[in-house]
Amino acid sequence: MSNVHPYVGRAKSRVDGPLKVSGLARYAAEFTAPDLAYAAAAPSAIAKGRITSLDVSAALAAPGVIEVLSHENKLAFPEDDEPFKNDMVAVPGSPFRPFRDDRIHYSGQAIALVVADTHENARHAATLVKATYDAETPNVDVAAASHYQPPEPRDGIPPTPEPRGDAAGAFAGAPIKVSADYRVVAEHHNPMELQATTVVWEGDGRLLVHNKTQGVVNPKNYICSVFELDAEKVRFVSPFVGGAFGMALRPHYDVFLAVMASLKLERSIRLVLTRGQMFTMGWRPDCLQTVSFGADAGGRLTSIQHHAIQATSHYEDYQEPIVNWSGFLYDCDNVALKYELGKIDTPTPSDMRAPGATTGVFALECAMDELAYAAQVDPVELRLMNYSDRDKNDDKPFSSKELREAYRLGAERFGWSKRSPEPRSMLEGRELIGYGMATGCWEAMTMPHKARATLTADGKLEVACATADIGTGTYTILAQIGADALGLDIADVTSKVGDTALPMAPVEGGSWAAASAGSAVKDACETLKAELLNHARGIDGSPLANAALDHVVFANGRIALAADPSKAVSFAEILKGAGRDALDADGGYEPDKDFAKTYAGYTHAACFVEVRVDEDLGVVRLARVVSAVAAGKILNPLTARSQILGGVVMGCGMALHEETLWDKTLGRVMNASLGEYHVPAHADIPDIDVIFVDEEDGSNPLGVKGLGEIGIVGTAAAVANAIFHATGKRVRELPITIDKLL
């Protein structure tokens, strides 16, 4: 081995793969403890109103029941909302406080928590909790809600850009006009792993909490704040996450109720929510959009107007950057963007893979397709004609942008030149063939991060930080970075994540983990290398006595002179000389604020889709997808490809399958199960060809941009555009189901 980067940039199977396929990877509901009790939450039967009486007597009398807790227990909670806002991804408003009072905010809200000796006894007893209500009429339709602009911006979400130019005037005078309404209905995340918490009561107020989360630091801070706990006595651990897609960014009521019960009973508690209860928390909100384009006779944009109305709960102002993408993805001097909210009687929505972009870019890219037909310009050529070399929202150049090359490579691989431009002009048997494409875009973000690197005398390296691996391959890329830094075989490197005992990390979301955690680990390893060399210099007769870091190489468990590799000192000799069994070094990463002030950073993609539509039945069959992605340096092409595959699959689900159906009278989700909430199955997904475009970026030490989100952005629009090309019917509401095509 050598330090010529044998791992970073190359395909490497997941280092945690054997644990997962063997079933040895443990998730939040699989940890145990002596005297473990089991909890189950009883749901409300109404969506809005108040509890007038609560009868838990039958539940208390049920076999194995230990206790039943509810708002009637008058548990001591902070009077104000501030402790509940100790949440890294909180949104403006008054956070939901379980068991605060008798008020019902949404259907299925937990009204009681049953604790019993077994999971089955707890679940049964929860069905025996009876309540009477003073019910009010709920509204779960954002179109029927009053609309308003959020009075307070959500932290971390860029505000809606100010208008530039005269968008209305330019639209009125444009020779080509396109204006249409689009709708993306509500979706729920539905990861395989249910939301769960196992609280291990360790005595003396000490808690070890296993929680399904996308960042252990966040729920720990929340729980310590709400229950006024000593942070030194609370540890959160979450080594594996069975899918989350954004829903596990915020602490949910499972962790609150489980900790509450553990503190009350002074014993270990496990609470696992049901699949139906997964529909009582974060979801991608319903959104109504209007996009209007004005263009000259050749198709060059002269006006862009984008208005969005998005659903939120009554108690919080959840926000996403829906319309911002329309301000910079294409070059236009006259732009007017507007974003509003509508309060409905549901839980607060939450970030779901590429929040804002997935929704907003769908409308934008479908409108671009409509403009292509109106101007009689090829959809790819139209985008190249209106290509933006600058983020006009913030008046900054891009840190890097290889979208042109993504268009070229994607179109070439897909065979876009074979497309007949007229709708309904491509037919094979009874199937209409459609080719569609769309642009994808997502923010290239980084966050402050800490890390630690530890080398032991036997030549083993451990890299550690509190970040989560939510299935993206974080364990693997951190091991790759550590192996390259110290010139080790990756088998000698261990990654540790998901533990508040490790160096600080933010939540894992926004596609910032690889750049942020990776840069912190790289920094820790560089610090460790300097410390190792310093000790090596001090060894009597050391051949490295006068060597500087740029004069040596780290390889094969040794530090050697680059000019003469025979002159070397082994790691074992260095640690022995230092009188240490191990050496460790802390590192960290802070985003370059000056760089961020100067440049705008985004990942880009070009998605091409072929559909086949049965002309008689209206059944849509996906035939092919090509996704060409420009995302800086690719650390691991294998895990990177998996991220794009996952995003594309979710985009296909958004386009054709996923839809949360609300009963507008009862305010209840009607399809709160995987039997009725449709997600794509293997048979629904075609071959997906992923291309990574060469791109150099200087926004972080690794030169990487995140990949978790970019695969989904634009995919649904590409599917919708392909369906129009096949059928000649423009469907502007997702999902595109058979009834909308017949």
N, C-alpha and C positions, 0 to 999 in steps of 0.2 A: 504494500500500500504506500501511497505518497500523499502529499498535500496538494495535489494538482486536481482537486475537486472531483474525486471519483464517484461521489454520490449526488451532490446538489446538481440539479439539471438532468438527472437520469431517472429512468423508471425504476421504482423500488416497491416491492409488495409491502403491504402494511405490516409494521412490526407487531401490531396488536391483533393481527389477523388470526393467528393460532388460538388466542384466548377466546375470540368471538366465535369461531366455527366449532370449537370444542365445548362451548357453553361455560367456560371457566370465568369469563368476564362477568363481573357482578354489577347489577344495576340497583337503583335506589330501593326497590321493593324486595331485593334478594339478600340484604344484610340482615343478620339476626342478632338477638341479645337474650340473655337469661330473663325469664319472667316477662316475655314480650306479650303485650296486649294488642288487640286489633281494633281499629276504628272504622266506622262507616258514616258517611254524611247523609242525612235525610233531606230530600229536596222539597222546595216549596211547590205547591200545586197551582199557583197563580203567577202572573208575570208582573203585576203591579198592585200595590195596596199595602195593607197592614195585617199582621197577625193579631187576631182578637183573643184567641185562646190557644194554648198549646198543651196537649195531653200526652205525656210521656210514660204514663203509668204502665201501659201494656208492654212497652219496650223495656222498662226497668224490670218487669216481672219475667221477661223472656229468659230462656236458658243461657247461662254463661255471661249475662250482662253485668258489667261492673259499675258503669256510670252512664248517664245521659246528660250532656251539656248543651246549653242553649243561651239565648240572650237573657232568659229568666234567672240564670245563675248569678247575674250582676257581677261578672268577672271584672276585675279592676284593669281598665285600659286607660291610656292617656286621654284627656278630655279633648285635645285639639288634634288636627290632622298631621301636624309636622312630623311626629315619629314615623307615621305611615308613609311619608314622602322620602324617607331615607332609602331610596331605591334609585339605582343608577339610571334607569330608563323610565322613571315616573313621568307622567304627563300632567299638564295643568288641570286643576280642579281639586275635588275632595276624594282621595283614594277610598276604594271600597274597604270597609271595616267589618269583617265577619262578626256576627252576634253583637253588633253594636247596639241595635234596638230592634223594634218589631217591624221595621220597614222592609218591604219587598221591592227590590229594584229590577229583577228579571226572573224569568221562569227557570226553575231548577235551583234557585239560590238555596244554599245550605241553611236550614232552620234549626237543625239539631245535630249533635255528634254522639253516636252511640259507641261506647267502648266495651268490648267483650273479650272472652278468653280465646275465641277463634275468629278467623275472618268470616266464616259462614254464619256464625251466631250473630256477629255484628251486622252483617248485611241483612239477615232476617229481621232482627230487632228494629233496624232502621225503617223497615216497611210498616212497623206498628206505631210509629210516631204519627199522631193525628193533630191537625190544626184547623181552626176556623179562621176565616179571613174577612176583612172589609175590602173587597176587591174593587179596583178601579179599571177603567178601560185602557188597555195598553196600545201603543203604536210601535210597530216594528218596521214600518216602511219609511225610508228616508225621503221618498218623494212626497209623503204626506206631512212631513215635519216642517216646522219653521226653520228657515236657513239664516245663518249669521256667520260673520267672519270672526275667527277665534280672537278673543280679547288679549290673550297672553300666548306668545309663541312657545312651542315645545322645545326644550333644550336639545341642542344637537341637530335640529331640523332647520335647514335654511329657510328663511322667510320667502314669501312669494315676491318675486322681483317687481320693482316698480315698472310701470309702462314706459316704453321708449317709442319715440316717433308718434305717428298718428295712425294707429291700427284700424280704427273704424273708418277714417277717411280713405285710407289706402284700399281697404276692402270694398268700399262703395265704388271706387273708381277702377277696380281691377277688371280686366277683360275676361278673366276666368275666376269663377267663385265656386268654392266647395264649402258647405256647412252642414253638419250632421250631429245628431245626438247619439251617444254611446253609453252603454251601461255594463258594468262589471258587477255581478251579483255577489252576495256574501259567500265566502269560503271558510272552512275550518281546516286547521293544520293536519289533524289526524295522523300523528306519528305512531309508529308501532308501539313504543313504550308509553304506557299510561302515566299520567302525572302521579307521583308517589313520594312519600316521605317516611323514613324510618328514623325515629328519634331514640337514641340509646341513652337512657338515664344512668349516669355514672356516679351519682351521689354528690352531695355538697354543692348542688346547683350546677354541676358540670353536665354538658350535653354534647354528644357526638351525633351530628345530624347527617343522614344520608338523604339527599334531596335531588330529584330530577331537576337540573338547572343548567343553564348555559353560562354559568359563572358563579362559583361558590361564594365569592366575596360579597356579591349583591344580596342574596338572601340572608347571609350571616349579619350584615350591617342592618338589614331591615328587622330581623328578629330581635337582635340586641337592642335596637332602638325602641321597638314597640313594647317589648316586655321588660325593658330596663335591666338587661342582663350584663354581667361583666364579660366583656369580649374575650378576656383571657380564659374564661371557662367554657367557651363555646367554639366548637370546631365543625365546619361543614366539609363533607367529602362527597365527591361525585366523579369517580374515575371514568365512567362510561355513560353515554347518553344515547338512548335508543330512538334518535330522531327528535327534532323539536321544531326546526324551521322558523324560529322566532318566538314561538309561544312560551318557551321557558326562559325568556329574558327577564321577565318580571317575577317576583315571588307571588305564588298563587295561594288560594285559601287552603290547599292541602298542607303546606308547611306551617301556616299560621295555626290551623286547628290541631295538627299533630303536636306542635310544641306546646300549645295551650294545654292540651290534655296531659302531656308528659309533666309539665310543671304543676298542674293541679293534682295529679295522682301520684307524682314522684315515682314514675315507673316508665319503662320503655314502651313506645307506642309506634304502630305502623298504620298508615292511612294510604290506601290506594284508591284513586277515583275510578269510577266505572267509565266505559266508553261513552255512555250517554252524558256523564258529567263532564267529559272533555269538551262538550258543546256549551258549557256554562262558563267558559273563559275565552281567552284571546281568539280573535278571528280576523280574517281580511275583510274590511268593511265594504258594504254595498256603496257604489259610487256612480253618480250620474255626471256625464260630461258632455259638453258641447265644444266642438272644434270647428273653427271657421278659417279657411285659407283664402287669400287673394293672391293671384299670380298673373304675370304678364302672359302674352300670347304663347310664349315658348315654354312656360311652366316654372319660371323663376319666381320664387315667393316674394310678394310685396307686402303681405299682411298675415300675421298669425294672431288668432284670438283663441284662448283656451280657458274654459270655465268649468270648474268641478265642484260638486256638492257631495260630501262624504259623510257617512254615518258615524256617530259617536254615542256614548252612553249619556244618561242624564247627569251623572255625577263627575265626569271628567271630559276634558276637551282633547281627545286623541287626535293627532295630526300626522299627515304624511306629505312629502313633497310631490304632489300629483302633477301639478302644471309646470313646474320649474323646467322640466326637460324640454318643453316646447320653446323655451327662451334661448337655448344655446345649441341644440342638436343640429339645427339648420340655420343658415345665414339669412337673416332678415332684419331690416332696420325698423320695422313697425310691428311692435309686439305688445299685446295686452293680455295679462294673465290674472285670473281671479280664482280664489279658493275659499270655499265655505263649508260649514258643518251643519248637520241636522241631527238633533238629539232624539234618540229613540230608546225604547224600554228594553235594553239588552245589556249584557256585560260590556265593559269597555273593550273595544277592539285591541289587537296587538300587532306588532310587526310580524309580517309573514313574508318570507323570502323575497327580497328586493322590494320592501314596502314603498309604495308611491310610484316607483318606476314601473313595476309590473302592471299597475293599473293605468297610469298616465300615458306610458309609451304605447299601450294597446290602442288607445284612442288616437294618439298622434300618428302612429304608423298605419293604421287603417285609413285615416284621413289622407295621408300621403299617397296611399294606393288609389284612393278615389281621385285625387288630383292627377295622378299619372294617367288614368283613363280619360279624365276631362281634357287634359292637355295633349293626349295622344303621344306620351313619352314613355319609354321603357322605365319601369319602376326603379331599376338600379341606376339608370342614367339620370333620372329625376333627382335622386339623392346625391349623386356626384355633382350635378349642376348646382345644387343648393348646399354643397358641402361647407361646413364651418371650420375655419382654422383657428377660431378664437371663441372663448366662452364670453358671449356678449352680456350675459346676466351680470357678471362680475368684472367684465372688461379685462380678462387675463388670457394669455396664451396657454395652451395645454402643455402639461409637463411632457407628454408624448401622446401621439395619436396616429395609429396605423390602421384606421378604419378603411381608408381607400384600398389598402392591400387586403383587408378582410373581405371587402366586396369582391375584389378581383379573384382571390383564391377560392372563396366560397362559390362564386358563380361558375368558375372554371370546373371545380370538382363536381358541382351539381349538374352541370350541363345546361345552364340557363339559356344559352344561345339557341337551344332547340325549342324553346318556348314559342308557341304561336300566340300572338298578343290578344286575339279576340276571345272573349269569354265563350265557353261552350264549343270551342273549335277543336279541342283535343278529345278524342273518344276511342275507347278500346272495348269492343263488345257492348255490354250494357253500362259500362262505367265511364262517366265523364272524368277526365284527367285535369287537374289544376296545379299550376305552379304558383307559389306565392313566396314573398320574401319580406323581411322587415329588419330594421336596425335595432340593436340593443345597446344600452348604456347603463353604467352604474358608477357610483362614486368610488374612487380609489383612496380609502381612508386609512389612517393609522391612529393608534391610541397609546398613551403612556403605559409602560410595561416594565416589570422587573423580572429578573431571572437569576438562577444560580447554577454554576458548573462545579462539579466535584470529581476529582480524580483520585482513585485509590491506588495503593501500592501494587496491586496485581494488574494495573493497566486498564481498569474499568472506569468509564466516564458516566456520570449521571448528570443530565441537564433537567432543570426543574423550574416550574412556575405554576401559578394557581389557575392558569387558563383552563378552558374546557376543550375536550375533543368531542365535538357533537357529531362525529362520523365523517369529518372532512379529511382526516389523515394527519391531524396535528402531531400525534405521537411520532409518526414516521418522519415528517419533515424536520422536526426538532432533532431527532436522532441523526438525520442526514447532515444537518448543519454542524452538530457537535462532532460527528465522525470526521468531517472534512477539516474542521478547525484544528483538531488534535492529531490528524493523520491516522485515525484508528479504523479498524474494521467495524462496521455498523453493529455487528453482533456483540461488540464490547461496549456499546452505548445504550443506556437506558433513559427513557423519557419519563418524567413524573409530572402529572398535571392533576387538576381537579381537587385541590385540598387547600384549605385556608391556612394550613401550616407552612405552605410554600410561598415564595415571593409573590407580591401583589400582582394581580391581573384584572383587567376589566371584564365585563361579560364578553362572550364570544358571539359576535354578530356583526352585521355590516360589512362582512368580508375583510375585516381588518386583522384577523388573528395571525395569519401567516407572516405578514409584514411586521406586525408589532411584536408578537411573541418571538418570531424568528430573529428579528433584529436584536432583541434583548438577550436571547441565548447566544447569538454571535458575539455580542459585546462581553458577556460573562466569560465566554471561551477565550476571547482575546486577552482579557484581564488575567485569566488563569495561565495562559501561555507566557505572559510577561513574568508572572510570579514563578512559574516553573524554571524559566531561563535564569531568573535572578538567583534561585537556589542552586541551579546547575553551575553557575559561574563560581559559586562559593566553595565547591568541592575541591579538596586538595588535588592539585595537578590536573584540574579540569581542562580538557581541550577547548572548552567554550568560555574560558576565563575572560576573554576580551571580545566576545561575540555580541552583536546587536541582533534584535529580532529580525531585521531584514537580511541578516547574513546566515540564518539557520532555517532548517526545515524540520517540521514535526511529522514523523512517519514511523510506522512499525514499532510504536511504543518507545521511541527515542527522540532526542533532539540532536540533529547532526548539522555540521557545517555544510552549507550549500555547495561550497567550492570543493570540499573533500568529505564526502559522506562517511568515510571510515573514522573520522574524528567525531565521536558521538557520546552521549551520556543517556542511559536508559531512564525511563520514568521511575522504575524501581530504585535505581541508584540515587536519583534526585530526592525521592521521599525519604529514603534511608538516611541520606546525608542531612536532611532537614529534621530528622527525628520525628517524622510524622507518618501516621498510617494513611492519611488522606490530606489533600490540599483542596480548598474550595475558594471560589471567587464569585462575588456578586456583580451583576451587570444590569443594565437598564436601557430603555429606549424612550426618548422624548421626540415627538414630532417636530420637524424643523419649521418653526413658525414663519421665518423669513421666506422659506421656499413656498409655504402655503399662501403667503401674501402675494407672491409673485406669479405662481402658476395655479391653474386649475387641473385637478387630477381625476381622470375617469378611465374605466375599462370600456371597451367597445366590442361589439359583435355584429356579424351579419348572419342572419338565419334564413335558410332556404328550405322550403317544404313542398313535397308533392303529396297531393291527396287524390284518392279515387272515390267518386260519389256514385252510388247506384241510382240511376236516373229514375227508376220506378219507385224505389223504396225510400230514397233520401238518406240512406246509410252512408256515413263518411268513413272511409278507411285511410288511415295514414300509410303512405308507401315509403317515404324517405325523408330524412332530415339531415341537412348539412349545417353545422354551426361553426363559423370561423371567428375565432376570439383573439383579440389583441389585449393582453393583460400583463405586459412587462415580462420579466424573467419567470420561467416556469420551473419551480423547484423540483417537482416530481411529475413527469408527464402522465404517469399511471393514475395517481390519485387526483391529479388535476382533471384528467379526462372524466373520471368518475363524477367529479363535481358538476361538470357541464352536462353529463348524461342525466344526473338527477334533476338539474334545473330544467332541462328540456322536457323531461317527463312531466314535471309539475306544470310547465307551460302548456303541454298537450292536454293535461287534465283540466286546466283552467279553460282551455278553448272548447273542449268537447264533453267534459264529464262533471266537473265539480260544481255543486250548487247547494248551498244551505237553504232549505225551504222553510219559511216561517209560516205558521198559522196566524194570519193577520187578526183573527178574532181573539184567540187565546194568547198570542204572543209567544208561542212555544215552537221550538224547532221540531219539525215533523219527521225529519230523516236523520235522527241522532244515533246512527249506527252505521257500521261499515257494510251492512247488508243493503242499506238504502242510500247512504251517501256514497256516490260512485267516485272511486279513484281509479286511475288507469291500471289495468292488469297487463301481464306480459303480452297477451295476444293483441292488446290495443296499441302497442308501441312498435314502430318499425326499426330498421337499421338507422342508427344515429352516427353520423360521420363527424368527428370533431377535428378541427384544424386549429393549431396554435400559431399565430402570426408572430414573427420575430419583432420584438419591440424593446427598446432600451429606455429605462426610466430612472430618474435620479431622485425620486421623492423619498426613498429610504435606503439604508445601507445594502439591502439585498436586491433592490431594483425590481421588487415584485409588486403586483397589484392583486387584489383579492379575486377569487373565482366562485365563491359560493352563490352569489346572486346573478352574475351576468348571464348564466345559461338560460334562466327563465325569462329575462327581459326581452321582449320582442317576439318570443316564440308563439304566443297566442295570436298576435297580430299576423304573423306569417301564415299560420293555419287558416285564420279567417280570410286572409287575402287569397290564399290558394283555393278555398271553397268558392269565393266569388268568381275566380278565373274559371273554375270547373263548371259552375252552374249559372253564372250571370245573376245570382241573387245575393244581394249585400245584406248580411245579418250583422247588426251592430250591437247585439246584446249577447253576452257570454253566460252560460255555455251555448254553443251552437248545437242544438239537439234536433232530432228528426222532425219534430213538429214545426220548427222554424224554417225548414227547407221544403216541406211538402206544400 
